[in-house]
Amino acid sequence: MNVQIWTYLFVFLSFSLYIGIAIWSRASSTKEFYVAGGGVPPLANGMATAADWMSAASFISMAGLISFLGRDGTFYLMGWTGGYVLLALLLAPYLRKFGKFTVPDFIGDRYYSQSARLIAVFCAVVISFVYVCGQMQGAGIVFSRFLEVRIETGVLIGMAIVFFYAVLGGMKGITYTQVAQYCVLIFAFTVPAVFISLMMTGQPIPQIGFGAELTEAYGGGYLLDRLDGMSEALGFATYTEGQRSTQDVFFITAALMFGTAGLPHVIIRFFTVPNVRDARRSAGYALIFIAILYTTAPAVAAFAKTNLINTVSNAEYTAMPEWFKKWETTKLITFDDKNGDGRIQYVGDPTVNELDVNRDIMVLANPEIADLPDWVIALVVAGALAAALSTAAGLLLVISTSVAHDMMKRSFMPDISDKKELLYARLAIFIAVIVAGYFGMYPPAYVAQVVAFAFGLAAASFFPAIVLGIFWKRMNKEGAIAGMIAGFGFTAAYIVYFRFLNPSIDNAENWLFGISPEGIGTLGTLINACVAIAVARLTPSPPVEVTEIVERIRLPGE
């Protein structure tokens, strides 16, 4: 069987599994729709959390960006992994004990304010929309190449699938679907890495192959030394040395960490287990499951970049393999023969360079470039779709709960029935899918960069409000509201100004303190915290019953 048939087979089988699970576990109450009834076992919740966490940005885009950015790209690894540890150890147990299963619900009750709740709803919806756009974009890229349809058509297919099992099963259906999706995506990511590591270094473990010597067929020498040498010879920056300032790398890493700890779709996962102890256990399981992919990604990045350079540099265009021509049809690889010699000049000088490669295709194209078996290539397709759709489902549920539960039920229509609340939740998902699909078709940046904006906004809005709400009894509603508005407003304005209104000046010379839009969320977090603390000091203390709740959730035990 060829790649096309294998792809149809794997995609059909995996999607049938996801839809079957959604039908089997369909939600019949608001508790099942929002938190899966609160009875998910820790191991299953750990796998679901890992799938929810490892989005298209992790599967498709992260290794691709590292392959081009080299050392600089590791801020995605450090930020996202460190952020999950921060969330699991610092915040999750306390939020679980507080008993509110959405971030706006926590903020509304902790800060005894409907205004604070509605501001949190707005922030959660915007963050989730930005994040889910990246997932739809990733799904569109995969469908476009391997089902040989337009990217827009690919996005529409992804929209239809995720809408079906998110609307039908709610969190209950999504949770058990994500368990299956984790198994698919981790198998799909590691199997090609093992194959390529054996081919290039003779080592079956990619993490060891990353620091090993290449075989004679690949020119010998250590992998990273070889990649540095090839990069320098072609005029690219050295792979193991960074181009960004240390300051910007720090700010991006911190923004990703703080944003992780404030992501609504990850926090809600700790309410799907029976108790606090199980929340901690599921967090530990999830960290192990996440580490499998995250420690493999740097090796995949180095393997992919080495194989790409060996394949395309100074090669005859007419002799390029079939995979190259198929990716060209998607417009994600473009070749412009500037000197008319029929050879591909792939060099660092943009005035001479003739090849443009979209970073988001590197993981998907990696097994094709390495000439792996067709079934391995198709497996990567199924894994990429699992990663994109699993996170998209979790984010859509955040949007629906924010609208139906936090805004309608808790703010404007307190007497609404469970049946009506479920209806509004499902309608919210329908609208969210349409909006996310549109931006998935017309994305503002690479998948991981779009996701980084979502993390920056989450950091600047939710992280200080959650941390201060747990650990500082004096924190009041006036401080929380002022801080969220200041932090979110500043960060959003900065990203929009440089990335959308004035992209021509989006460079280190014009950035505030040399901080890129991907890292500005850290400064937004600091602004939020400073404004919140200052305003809280100048306004009345919170009610006694609120400070007693804060005391209670910090006590050990269940």
C-alpha positions in Angstrom: 0.0 0.0 0.0 1.2 3.5 -0.7 1.3 6.5 1.7 -2.2 7.7 0.6 -3.9 4.4 1.4 -2.1 4.1 4.7 -3.1 7.6 5.6 -6.7 7.1 4.8 -6.6 3.8 6.8 -5.0 5.3 9.9 -7.1 8.5 9.9 -10.3 6.5 9.4 -9.5 4.1 12.2 -8.4 6.8 14.7 -11.3 9.1 13.9 -13.7 6.2 14.2 -12.2 5.4 17.6 -12.6 9.0 18.8 -16.2 9.3 17.6 -17.1 5.9 19.1 -15.7 7.0 22.4 -17.7 10.2 22.2 -20.9 8.3 21.6 -20.2 5.8 24.4 -19.4 8.5 26.9 -21.9 11.2 25.9 -22.7 13.7 28.7 -26.2 13.7 30.1 -25.7 16.4 32.8 -23.8 19.6 33.3 -21.4 18.0 35.7 -20.5 15.3 33.1 -20.3 18.0 30.4 -18.0 20.3 32.4 -15.9 18.0 34.6 -16.6 14.4 33.4 -18.6 13.8 36.6 -15.5 14.2 38.7 -14.7 10.4 38.6 -11.9 10.0 36.1 -9.1 7.7 37.4 -5.7 9.5 37.9 -3.8 7.5 35.3 -6.5 8.1 32.6 -6.6 11.8 33.6 -2.8 12.0 33.4 -2.9 10.7 29.8 -5.8 13.1 29.0 -4.0 16.0 30.5 -0.9 15.2 28.5 -2.9 15.0 25.3 -4.7 18.3 26.2 -1.3 19.8 26.9 0.6 18.6 23.9 -1.1 20.4 21.1 -0.3 20.9 17.5 2.3 23.4 18.7 4.1 20.6 20.6 3.7 17.9 18.0 4.0 19.8 14.7 5.6 23.1 15.3 7.9 23.0 18.3 10.5 20.6 16.8 10.2 22.5 13.5 11.0 25.8 15.1 13.9 24.3 17.1 15.3 22.9 13.8 15.6 26.4 12.4 16.2 28.4 15.6 18.6 26.0 17.2 19.4 26.9 20.8 16.9 29.8 20.7 14.0 27.4 20.1 14.6 25.6 23.4 12.6 28.3 25.2 9.5 26.4 24.1 10.8 23.3 25.8 11.9 25.1 29.0 8.9 27.3 29.3 6.1 24.8 28.6 7.7 22.0 30.7 8.6 24.4 33.6 5.2 25.9 33.5 3.5 22.6 33.8 5.6 21.8 36.9 4.7 25.2 38.3 1.0 24.6 37.7 1.0 21.0 39.1 3.0 21.8 42.3 2.0 25.4 43.1 -1.6 25.9 42.0 -3.5 22.8 41.0 -4.0 21.3 44.5 -5.3 24.6 46.0 -7.6 25.3 43.0 -9.0 21.7 43.4 -9.6 22.3 47.1 -11.3 25.6 46.4 -13.9 23.6 44.4 -14.4 25.8 41.3 -13.9 24.0 38.0 -13.3 27.1 35.8 -10.9 30.0 36.2 -13.6 32.6 36.0 -15.6 30.7 38.6 -12.6 30.8 41.0 -11.9 34.5 40.3 -15.6 35.4 40.7 -15.9 33.7 44.1 -12.5 34.4 45.5 -12.9 38.1 44.7 -16.6 38.2 45.5 -17.4 40.1 42.4 -19.5 39.6 39.2 -17.3 42.2 37.5 -14.2 40.2 38.2 -15.9 37.1 36.9 -17.0 38.7 33.7 -13.5 40.1 33.0 -12.1 36.6 33.6 -14.7 35.2 31.2 -13.6 37.7 28.5 -9.9 36.8 29.1 -10.6 33.1 29.0 -12.5 33.3 25.8 -9.9 35.4 24.0 -7.0 33.2 25.2 -8.8 30.1 24.2 -9.7 31.5 20.8 -6.1 32.5 20.1 -4.9 29.0 21.2 -7.5 27.0 19.3 -6.7 28.9 16.1 -3.3 27.3 16.2 -4.8 23.9 16.5 -7.1 24.4 13.5 -4.2 25.7 11.5 -2.2 22.6 12.4 -5.0 20.3 11.4 -5.4 22.1 8.1 -1.7 21.7 7.3 -1.9 17.9 7.9 -5.0 17.4 5.9 -3.8 19.6 3.1 -0.6 17.6 2.5 -1.7 14.0 3.1 -5.3 14.0 2.0 -4.2 16.3 -0.9 -6.9 18.9 -0.3 -6.6 22.7 0.2 -5.6 23.9 3.6 -9.1 25.6 3.9 -10.7 22.2 3.2 -8.5 20.6 5.8 -9.5 23.1 8.4 -13.2 22.4 7.7 -12.7 18.7 8.1 -11.0 19.2 11.5 -13.7 21.6 12.6 -16.4 19.0 11.8 -14.7 16.2 13.7 -13.9 18.1 16.8 -17.3 19.8 16.9 -19.0 16.4 16.9 -17.3 14.8 19.8 -16.9 18.0 21.9 -20.6 18.8 21.6 -21.8 15.2 22.1 -19.6 14.1 24.9 -18.5 17.3 26.7 -15.6 16.8 29.1 -16.6 13.2 29.7 -16.3 12.3 26.0 -13.3 14.6 25.5 -11.4 13.0 28.5 -11.6 9.4 27.2 -11.1 10.5 23.6 -7.9 12.2 24.7 -6.6 9.1 26.4 -6.8 7.4 23.0 -5.3 10.4 21.3 -2.4 10.5 23.7 -1.6 6.8 22.8 -1.8 7.7 19.1 0.3 10.9 19.2 3.1 9.6 21.4 3.5 6.4 19.3 3.4 8.5 16.1 6.1 11.0 17.4 8.5 8.4 18.9 8.5 5.6 16.2 9.9 7.8 13.4 12.4 9.3 15.8 13.6 5.7 16.7 13.9 4.8 13.0 15.8 7.9 12.1 18.1 7.7 15.1 19.1 4.1 14.2 19.7 5.2 10.6 21.8 8.2 11.4 23.6 7.2 14.6 23.0 3.5 15.2 21.4 4.4 18.5 17.8 3.2 19.0 17.0 5.9 21.7 16.7 9.3 20.1 17.7 11.2 23.2 21.1 9.3 23.1 21.3 9.7 19.3 21.0 13.4 19.7 24.5 13.5 21.4 26.0 10.6 19.4 28.3 10.3 16.4 26.8 9.9 12.9 27.3 6.8 10.9 29.8 6.9 7.9 26.9 7.2 5.5 26.2 10.6 7.1 29.8 11.7 7.1 30.7 10.7 10.7 31.4 13.1 13.5 29.0 14.2 16.2 25.5 15.1 15.1 25.5 18.7 16.5 29.1 19.4 15.3 28.1 18.3 11.9 25.0 20.4 11.9 26.9 23.5 13.1 29.5 23.0 10.3 26.8 22.7 7.6 24.9 25.7 8.9 28.0 27.9 9.0 29.0 26.7 5.5 25.7 27.8 4.1 25.7 31.1 5.9 23.1 30.2 8.6 23.6 31.0 12.3 25.4 28.2 14.2 22.9 25.7 15.4 24.1 25.5 19.0 24.5 29.2 19.5 21.6 31.6 19.8 20.8 34.7 17.9 18.3 36.2 20.3 19.4 38.1 23.3 19.6 36.2 26.6 17.1 38.8 28.0 14.5 38.0 25.3 15.0 34.2 25.7 14.4 34.7 29.5 11.2 36.7 29.0 9.8 34.3 26.4 10.5 31.3 28.7 9.0 33.0 31.7 5.9 34.0 29.7 5.4 30.4 28.6 5.8 29.2 32.2 3.4 31.8 33.8 1.0 31.3 30.9 1.0 27.6 31.4 0.0 28.0 35.0 -2.9 30.3 34.0 -4.3 28.2 31.1 -7.9 27.5 31.7 -8.1 24.3 29.7 -5.3 22.6 31.7 -6.5 23.8 35.1 -10.0 22.4 34.5 -8.4 18.9 34.2 -7.7 18.8 38.0 -11.5 18.8 38.6 -12.2 15.7 36.7 -10.7 13.4 39.4 -12.4 12.4 42.6 -10.2 14.3 45.1 -7.1 16.4 45.7 -4.8 13.4 46.2 -5.9 12.0 42.8 -5.3 15.5 41.3 -1.7 15.4 42.5 -1.2 11.8 41.2 -2.7 12.7 37.8 -0.3 15.7 37.6 2.6 13.4 38.2 1.5 10.9 35.6 1.0 13.7 33.1 4.5 15.0 33.6 5.9 11.6 32.8 3.8 11.3 29.7 4.7 14.9 28.6 8.4 14.3 29.2 8.5 11.4 26.6 7.7 13.8 23.8 9.5 16.8 25.1 12.8 15.0 25.5 12.5 13.5 22.1 11.7 16.8 20.3 15.3 18.2 20.2 16.6 15.1 18.6 13.8 15.1 16.0 14.7 18.8 15.3 18.4 18.0 14.7 17.7 14.9 12.6 15.2 16.8 10.4 17.4 19.8 9.8 20.4 17.6 8.9 18.4 15.5 6.5 16.8 18.6 4.9 20.2 20.2 4.3 21.7 17.0 2.9 18.7 16.6 0.6 18.1 20.1 -0.9 21.4 22.0 -0.7 22.7 22.5 -4.3 20.5 19.7 -5.6 19.0 19.6 -9.1 15.4 20.8 -8.8 14.2 18.3 -11.4 15.7 15.4 -9.4 14.0 16.3 -6.2 12.0 13.4 -4.6 8.2 13.1 -4.7 7.7 14.4 -1.2 9.3 17.8 -2.2 6.9 18.3 -5.1 3.8 17.4 -3.0 4.7 19.8 -0.3 5.2 22.5 -3.0 1.6 22.1 -4.0 0.6 23.2 -0.5 2.7 26.4 -0.8 4.5 25.4 2.4 7.7 24.8 0.5 8.5 27.3 -2.3 11.4 27.3 -4.7 12.4 30.4 -6.7 15.2 29.8 -9.2 16.8 33.3 -9.0 19.9 32.5 -11.0 18.2 30.1 -13.5 20.7 27.3 -13.0 18.1 24.7 -12.1 19.8 24.0 -8.7 18.5 24.8 -5.3 20.5 27.5 -3.5 19.6 27.0 0.1 21.7 29.6 2.0 21.4 32.1 4.8 21.7 35.2 2.6 18.0 36.1 1.8 19.1 37.9 -1.4 20.6 34.6 -2.7 18.4 32.0 -1.0 16.0 30.3 -3.4 14.1 28.0 -1.0 11.6 28.9 1.7 10.5 26.1 4.1 7.6 26.6 6.5 8.7 25.5 9.9 5.4 23.7 10.6 6.1 21.0 8.1 9.4 19.7 9.5 8.0 17.0 11.8 5.5 15.9 9.1 8.0 15.8 6.3 10.8 14.3 8.5 9.9 10.6 7.8 9.5 11.3 4.1 12.9 13.1 3.9 14.5 10.1 5.6 12.7 7.7 3.3 11.0 5.8 6.0 8.2 3.2 5.3 4.9 4.5 4.1 3.1 3.2 7.2 5.4 5.3 9.4 4.6 8.4 7.4 0.9 7.8 7.7 1.3 7.2 11.5 2.8 10.7 11.9 -0.3 12.1 10.1 -2.6 10.4 12.6 -0.5 11.6 15.5 -0.5 15.2 14.3 -4.2 15.2 14.0 -4.6 13.6 17.4 -2.5 16.4 18.9 -4.3 19.2 17.2 -7.8 17.9 17.8 -7.3 16.9 21.4 -6.3 20.4 22.5 -8.9 22.0 20.3 -11.6 20.0 22.1 -10.4 21.1 25.5 -10.2 24.7 24.5 -13.7 24.7 22.9 -15.0 23.3 26.2 -13.4 26.2 28.1 -15.1 28.6 25.8 -18.5 26.9 26.2 -18.2 26.7 30.0 -17.1 30.3 30.2 -20.1 31.4 28.3 -22.8 29.0 29.5 -21.7 28.5 33.1 -19.7 31.5 34.2 -21.5 34.2 32.2 -25.1 32.9 31.7 -25.7 30.7 34.8 -23.5 32.6 37.4 -24.1 36.1 36.1 -27.2 36.8 34.0 -29.5 33.8 34.3 -29.1 32.2 37.7 -32.4 30.3 37.5 -31.6 28.6 34.1 -32.2 24.8 34.0 -29.5 22.2 33.4 -31.0 21.4 30.1 -30.9 25.1 28.9 -27.4 25.5 30.3 -26.2 22.5 28.2 -27.9 24.0 25.2 -26.1 27.3 25.6 -22.8 25.4 26.1 -23.2 23.5 22.9 -24.2 26.6 21.0 -21.1 28.4 22.3 -19.0 25.5 20.9 -20.6 25.8 17.5 -19.8 29.5 17.3 -16.3 29.0 18.6 -15.6 26.3 16.0 -16.6 28.7 13.2 -14.4 31.6 14.5 -11.4 29.3 15.2 -11.8 27.7 11.8 -11.6 31.1 10.1 -8.4 32.1 11.8 -7.0 28.6 11.2 -7.5 29.2 7.5 -5.9 32.7 7.7 -3.3 32.4 10.5 -1.2 35.3 11.7 2.0 33.2 12.3 3.4 29.7 12.7 1.5 27.4 15.0 3.8 27.6 17.9 4.1 31.4 17.7 0.3 31.8 17.7 0.1 29.5 20.7 2.9 31.6 22.4 0.6 34.7 22.1 -2.1 32.8 24.0 0.4 31.9 26.8 1.5 35.5 27.1 -2.1 36.6 27.4 -2.8 33.9 30.0 0.3 34.9 32.0 -0.6 38.6 32.0 -4.2 38.1 33.0 -4.7 35.0 35.2 -1.4 34.0 36.8 -1.1 37.0 39.3 -4.8 36.8 40.1 -4.6 33.1 40.9 -1.3 33.2 42.8 -2.3 36.3 44.9 -5.7 34.9 45.4 -4.3 31.7 47.0 -1.3 33.0 48.9 -2.2 36.6 49.9 -5.3 37.0 52.1 -5.2 40.8 51.7 -5.8 40.6 48.0 -9.2 42.1 47.1 -11.6 42.5 44.2 -10.4 46.0 43.3 -6.8 44.9 43.0 -7.7 41.8 41.0 -9.8 43.7 38.5 -7.3 46.5 38.1 -4.4 44.0 37.7 -6.2 41.9 35.1 -7.3 44.8 33.0 -3.8 46.4 33.1 -1.8 43.2 32.4 -4.1 41.8 29.7 -4.6 45.2 28.0 -0.9 46.0 27.9 0.1 42.6 26.5 -2.7 42.4 23.9 -1.9 46.0 22.7 1.8 45.2 22.4 1.2 42.0 20.4 -1.4 43.6 18.1 0.8 46.7 17.5 4.0 44.9 16.5 2.6 41.7 14.9 -0.5 43.0 13.1 -0.5 46.8 12.8 3.3 47.4 12.2 4.9 44.1 11.2 7.6 46.0 9.3 9.1 47.3 12.6 8.7 44.0 14.5 12.3 43.6 15.4 14.7 43.8 18.4 15.6 47.5 17.6 12.0 48.6 18.1 10.8 46.3 20.9 10.3 47.7 24.4 13.5 46.8 26.4 14.3 44.3 23.5 11.4 42.1 24.4 9.6 40.3 21.5 5.8 40.0 21.3 6.2 36.3 22.3 7.9 37.3 25.6 5.9 40.4 26.4 3.5 38.4 28.6 6.2 38.3 31.3 6.2 42.1 31.5 2.4 42.1 31.4 2.5 39.7 34.4 4.7 42.0 36.4 2.4 45.0 35.5 -0.6 43.0 36.6 1.0 42.0 39.9 2.3 45.5 40.7 -1.0 47.2 39.9 -3.0 44.6 41.8 -0.9 44.9 44.9 -0.9 48.7 44.9 -4.6 49.0 44.4 -5.3 46.3 47.0 -3.2 48.2 49.5 -5.2 51.4 48.9 -8.7 49.8 49.1 -10.7 47.9 51.7 -9.7 44.4 52.8 -11.8 41.4 51.6 -14.6 40.1 53.7 -13.8 37.8 56.6 -15.6 34.8 55.0 -13.3 35.1 52.0 -10.1 35.2 54.0 -11.4 32.1 55.9 -11.8 30.3 52.6 -8.2 31.2 51.7 -7.0 29.9 55.0 -8.9 26.7 54.6 -7.7 25.7 51.1 -4.0 26.1 52.3 -4.5 23.6 55.1 -3.0 20.1 54.4 -5.3 17.2 53.8 -8.2 16.6 51.5 
